[in-house]
C-alpha cells in the first residue's frame, strides 16, 4: 500500500531534486557544514516534505497552504544556491542546471 503523495509526479521530482542538491553540500568546505550546507539540505528536503504533508487527508485550503510552504522552501533553495556559486564551491554550469531544475518544479 502506498501513500497518496508517492504517486504525485511533483513529489517524485522534488525528492530527486533534494538528492541532487545534497551532492552540492559535499563540495563545500567543512566550515560550511553547519551553516550553508545544512541550510541547503533542510530547505531542499522541505520541498518534498511539505508536498507530502499537504497531500494527506487535507482540505483544499490546507493543501494549498502546504504547497505554498513548498514554494517558499524552493525560494530558499534558490537563495542558498547563489551562495556556493558566489563562493566558487560550484561552477556556473552546475548553478544553472540546479536553477533550471528548480524552475521546472514550479511549472
Secondary structure as a PSIPRED ss2 file (coil, helix, strand):
# PSIPRED VFORMAT (PSIPRED V4.0)

   1 X C   1.000  0.000  0.000
   2 X C   1.000  0.000  0.000
   3 X C   1.000  0.000  0.000
   4 X H   0.000  1.000  0.000
   5 X H   0.000  1.000  0.000
   6 X H   0.000  1.000  0.000
   7 X H   0.000  1.000  0.000
   8 X C   1.000  0.000  0.000
   9 X H   0.000  1.000  0.000
  10 X H   0.000  1.000  0.000
  11 X H   0.000  1.000  0.000
  12 X H   0.000  1.000  0.000
  13 X H   0.000  1.000  0.000
  14 X H   0.000  1.000  0.000
  15 X H   0.000  1.000  0.000
  16 X H   0.000  1.000  0.000
  17 X H   0.000  1.000  0.000
  18 X H   0.000  1.000  0.000
  19 X H   0.000  1.000  0.000
  20 X H   0.000  1.000  0.000
  21 X H   0.000  1.000  0.000
  22 X H   0.000  1.000  0.000
  23 X H   0.000  1.000  0.000
  24 X H   0.000  1.000  0.000
  25 X H   0.000  1.000  0.000
  26 X C   1.000  0.000  0.000
  27 X C   1.000  0.000  0.000
  28 X C   1.000  0.000  0.000
  29 X C   1.000  0.000  0.000
  30 X H   0.000  1.000  0.000
  31 X H   0.000  1.000  0.000
  32 X H   0.000  1.000  0.000
  33 X C   1.000  0.000  0.000
  34 X C   1.000  0.000  0.000
  35 X C   1.000  0.000  0.000
  36 X H   0.000  1.000  0.000
  37 X H   0.000  1.000  0.000
  38 X H   0.000  1.000  0.000
  39 X H   0.000  1.000  0.000
  40 X H   0.000  1.000  0.000
  41 X H   0.000  1.000  0.000
  42 X H   0.000  1.000  0.000
  43 X H   0.000  1.000  0.000
  44 X H   0.000  1.000  0.000
  45 X H   0.000  1.000  0.000
  46 X H   0.000  1.000  0.000
  47 X H   0.000  1.000  0.000
  48 X H   0.000  1.000  0.000
  49 X H   0.000  1.000  0.000
  50 X H   0.000  1.000  0.000
  51 X H   0.000  1.000  0.000
  52 X H   0.000  1.000  0.000
  53 X H   0.000  1.000  0.000
  54 X H   0.000  1.000  0.000
  55 X H   0.000  1.000  0.000
  56 X C   1.000  0.000  0.000
  57 X C   1.000  0.000  0.000
  58 X C   1.000  0.000  0.000
  59 X C   1.000  0.000  0.000
  60 X H   0.000  1.000  0.000
  61 X H   0.000  1.000  0.000
  62 X H   0.000  1.000  0.000
  63 X H   0.000  1.000  0.000
  64 X H   0.000  1.000  0.000
  65 X H   0.000  1.000  0.000
  66 X H   0.000  1.000  0.000
  67 X H   0.000  1.000  0.000
  68 X H   0.000  1.000  0.000
  69 X H   0.000  1.000  0.000
  70 X H   0.000  1.000  0.000
  71 X H   0.000  1.000  0.000
  72 X H   0.000  1.000  0.000
  73 X H   0.000  1.000  0.000
  74 X H   0.000  1.000  0.000
  75 X H   0.000  1.000  0.000
  76 X H   0.000  1.000  0.000
  77 X H   0.000  1.000  0.000
  78 X H   0.000  1.000  0.000
  79 X H   0.000  1.000  0.000
  80 X H   0.000  1.000  0.000
  81 X H   0.000  1.000  0.000
  82 X H   0.000  1.000  0.000
  83 X H   0.000  1.000  0.000
  84 X H   0.000  1.000  0.000
  85 X H   0.000  1.000  0.000
  86 X H   0.000  1.000  0.000
  87 X C   1.000  0.000  0.000
  88 X C   1.000  0.000  0.000
  89 X C   1.000  0.000  0.000
  90 X C   1.000  0.000  0.000
  91 X C   1.000  0.000  0.000
  92 X H   0.000  1.000  0.000
  93 X H   0.000  1.000  0.000
  94 X H   0.000  1.000  0.000
  95 X H   0.000  1.000  0.000
  96 X H   0.000  1.000  0.000
  97 X H   0.000  1.000  0.000
  98 X H   0.000  1.000  0.000
  99 X H   0.000  1.000  0.000
 100 X H   0.000  1.000  0.000
 101 X H   0.000  1.000  0.000
 102 X H   0.000  1.000  0.000
 103 X H   0.000  1.000  0.000
 104 X H   0.000  1.000  0.000
 105 X H   0.000  1.000  0.000
 106 X C   1.000  0.000  0.000
 107 X C   1.000  0.000  0.000
